Amino acid sequence: MSGVRLAVRAVVLDAGRLLLVNAYPGEQSDLWCAPGGGVEAGASLEDNLRREVHEETGLVVRPGRLLAVSEFHDPASGFHQVELFYRARLSGAAAGTRLADPAGVVNRLAWVDAGAMARLRFKPDCLARIAFGPDGPTVHDPLEVIVR
């Protein structure tokens, strides 16, 4: 693989829970991540984020501010990805929507609380900055800004 792949991911919090996906098409893995994926040319980052979240979860979100930038580089395979993590909120239309996988790209998806999160493994470039505090999940970006 050549070049850097740009990806967007959504940090979606609802009722003290965080939305996670296990997206390894055709494979089984115990590694989880925030919903999202590769950016397609010709669409804004926000449009790509909305599309990716809907494809993986069936939910409609409103993208918010950029929370963190993460890089994963594996010289052995040539894979190099930069991910932009955005805060995203469920749109009013998403209330009560059941989680789904319209594009058929995820193995599992779930809302997780602090207890469940402590038992999960994450991709190296995903969610390293998510932590649960007494008020629910918080996100720490590289500048140590806390978002609730």
C-alpha angles and dihedrals in degrees: 000000000000130000131018120295114219117212137178126212132189125225100204118183123185130168092345093310133111124221113234136175136198101214113179106129112215093001138086117231135158093216118112133196144170113280115267143085149183122354116240118216117248096038129086121251089251092052090048090050093050091048095048095047092048093047092052102036110014089237129128115224139184109225116229134184128329110265105179146351119220132185130203119187126175108182091187093063097026091236112147122171134172114199128199113206114206130187107241131186128206111256118236088255090059095062109119093005113145117234111258140164105231095171095044093234105122132069096202138001131186149160106243133195129203094279094051093043092056089060097049132091119223135208108260093249097042132089098338087143099051115108134167118230133175090282096048132264122355130187123219116200124200090273091055093246111157118219122192 
